[in-house]
């Protein structure tokens, strides 16, 4: 597949099959950087996410929503802003507290975003939660009904909205648009998503 595109050499990469039509390739660059390539059967948006397998449950408290400017605690609606202890202690859902990359290619131009989700809501760009885009490089193309996206990032985390990509096994999720050519980030539907375990940096 990659030889046909003329830009990547498949013999240099480790391959993870998410299913029979969506694949993830990875390789180390030096000792501190990793390159990850998604090759998905879609012309819409696509995404992968990751977090440590031993992620602490307290991650649900980040980011802190707080109160809107100009409101005091006396004015707050505690039925909406409070936390249930049972919810905080429940096992993490696959989407909870996940570092996420979301990408799409529109008219030959790629949009590749560094995002974070603390629950099952739509991921937020890192820049909205006092973070920054942590990718060292990124590129995307559409070809023959498929979308191929590459990004590079340091293995270790930059900030609280990032998770390390190794060493060793990490929890992973993936998803893609429900409609084949849908580039706007909407619900992936019940089938176009899944969870897995990545091992990008083997020990």
Buried (B, 14 or more C-beta within 10 A) or exposed (E): EBEEBEEBEBEEBEEBEBEEEBBBBBBBEEEEBBBBBBBBBBBBBBBBBBBBEEBEBEBBEEBEEEEEEEEEEEEBEEEEEEEEEEEEEEEBEBBBBBBBBBBBBBEEEBBBBBBBBBEEEEBBBBEEBEBEBBBBEBBBBBEEEBBBBBBBBBBEBBEBBBBBBBEEBBBBBBBBBBBEEBBEBEEBEEEBBBBBEBBBBEE
